[in-house]
Amino acid sequence: MMALSNYERMIKLADEVFASKEDPEQLDVNEDIIDELLHIHPATVSEYDNGEGPIAWVLLIPTTLKLMNQFIDGGISEKQLFELTKIEKTYDAIYLCSAMVLEEYRNKGIAKNLVLNAIDKIRKDHSIHGLFVWSFSKEGDLGAETISNITSIPLYKRKNDKLS
């Protein structure tokens, strides 16, 4: 049996972690969504490629504090957050949508550096006053707290009943 490529492994990891195809609340990321995110801001999508394909993907969505609060309170879904964000012109919050790293490359700061780089680029164009997350893992939760501490941007969390 042939080994999966890094790209195939990343797709599999995304499906395992988020199971977005089974959850209508979540944004099911595809090429069209990525194009729209890049239109919102070029720093929304980042990857780290070790020369053999991607080993880390990071997705951020710049949005507004108003939409952030609606999302945190459960008033809108992740999909609605994305759809409503597309019509905005200025952003003052960033949704830490996803960060995934292949298992053998974890705990090396790869995702953290991708996120910090992306936030720096977005902050050059927008005054950011809030970060927010909907964690699907304890690592995601801890990573978001680390990013908040390093950037000095307050972190807000949407409760996830799947995360115990």
C-alpha positions in Angstrom: 0.0 0.0 0.0 1.3 3.4 -1.0 1.9 6.0 1.8 -0.4 9.0 1.8 1.1 12.3 0.8 1.4 15.1 3.3 -1.5 16.9 1.5 -3.7 13.8 1.8 -2.7 13.4 5.4 -3.6 17.0 6.1 -7.1 16.6 4.5 -7.6 13.4 6.6 -6.6 15.2 9.7 -9.0 18.1 9.0 -11.8 15.6 8.5 -10.9 13.7 11.8 -10.6 16.8 13.9 -13.4 19.0 12.7 -15.8 16.6 10.9 -17.2 19.7 9.3 -19.2 17.8 6.7 -21.4 16.4 9.4 -21.9 19.7 11.3 -23.9 22.3 9.5 -22.7 24.9 12.1 -19.1 24.7 10.8 -17.5 26.2 7.7 -16.7 23.4 5.3 -13.5 24.8 3.8 -13.0 24.2 0.1 -11.2 26.0 -2.7 -14.0 28.6 -3.1 -13.9 29.4 0.6 -10.1 29.7 0.5 -10.4 32.1 -2.5 -12.9 34.2 -0.6 -10.8 34.2 2.5 -7.8 35.4 0.5 -10.0 38.2 -0.9 -10.8 39.3 2.6 -7.1 39.4 3.5 -4.1 37.6 2.0 -2.9 36.5 5.4 -6.1 34.5 6.2 -4.6 31.2 4.9 -1.1 30.0 5.7 0.7 26.7 5.3 4.1 25.4 6.1 5.6 23.1 3.5 8.7 21.1 4.3 9.5 20.4 0.7 7.4 17.3 0.6 4.1 19.0 0.9 2.2 20.8 3.6 2.8 19.8 7.2 0.8 22.7 8.8 -2.3 24.7 7.8 -3.6 27.8 9.6 -6.9 29.6 8.9 -7.8 33.0 10.4 -10.9 35.1 9.7 -10.6 38.8 10.3 -14.1 40.1 11.3 -15.8 42.5 13.6 -16.3 42.6 17.4 -20.0 42.7 16.8 -19.9 39.4 14.8 -17.4 38.0 17.2 -19.9 38.5 20.1 -22.8 37.0 18.2 -20.7 34.0 17.4 -19.3 33.6 21.0 -22.9 33.8 22.4 -24.1 31.1 19.9 -26.3 33.6 18.0 -24.6 32.8 14.7 -22.8 29.7 13.3 -19.3 29.6 12.0 -20.7 29.4 8.5 -22.8 32.5 9.2 -19.8 34.3 10.7 -17.9 33.8 7.5 -20.8 34.8 5.3 -21.5 38.0 7.3 -17.8 38.9 7.4 -17.5 39.0 3.6 -19.5 42.2 3.4 -17.4 44.1 6.0 -14.7 46.5 5.0 -12.9 47.0 8.3 -12.1 44.4 10.9 -11.4 44.7 14.6 -11.4 41.0 15.6 -9.7 37.8 14.4 -11.3 34.4 14.5 -8.6 31.7 15.1 -10.5 29.3 12.9 -8.1 26.4 12.6 -4.5 25.3 13.0 -3.5 21.8 12.1 0.0 20.2 12.2 0.9 16.7 11.2 1.6 14.7 14.4 5.3 14.2 13.9 5.8 18.0 13.5 3.8 19.1 16.6 5.2 21.0 19.6 7.8 22.8 17.4 6.1 26.2 17.3 5.2 25.8 13.6 1.5 26.7 13.9 2.2 29.4 16.5 4.6 31.1 14.1 2.2 30.9 11.2 -0.6 32.4 13.3 1.7 35.2 14.7 2.9 36.1 11.2 -0.6 36.2 9.9 -1.9 38.4 12.8 1.1 40.8 12.3 0.1 41.1 8.6 -3.6 41.6 9.4 -2.7 44.2 12.1 -0.9 46.3 9.5 -4.2 46.9 7.8 -6.7 46.7 10.7 -6.8 47.6 14.4 -7.5 44.3 16.1 -9.1 44.4 19.6 -10.2 40.8 20.1 -9.2 37.2 19.2 -11.7 34.4 19.5 -11.7 30.7 19.2 -14.1 27.7 19.1 -11.6 25.0 20.3 -11.9 21.4 19.2 -9.0 20.2 21.3 -7.1 21.1 24.5 -4.1 21.9 22.3 -6.2 24.3 20.3 -7.3 26.0 23.5 -3.8 26.3 24.9 -2.5 27.5 21.5 -5.1 30.3 21.4 -4.2 31.4 25.0 -0.5 31.5 24.0 -1.3 33.6 20.9 -3.4 36.0 23.0 -0.6 36.3 25.6 2.1 37.0 22.9 0.0 39.5 21.0 -1.6 41.1 24.0 -5.0 40.8 22.3 -7.8 39.6 24.6 -9.1 36.1 23.9 -12.8 35.1 23.9 -14.0 31.5 23.7 -17.1 29.9 22.3 -18.0 26.9 24.4 -17.7 23.6 22.7 -19.7 20.8 24.3 -17.6 18.2 22.4 -14.5 19.4 24.3 -14.5 18.0 27.8 
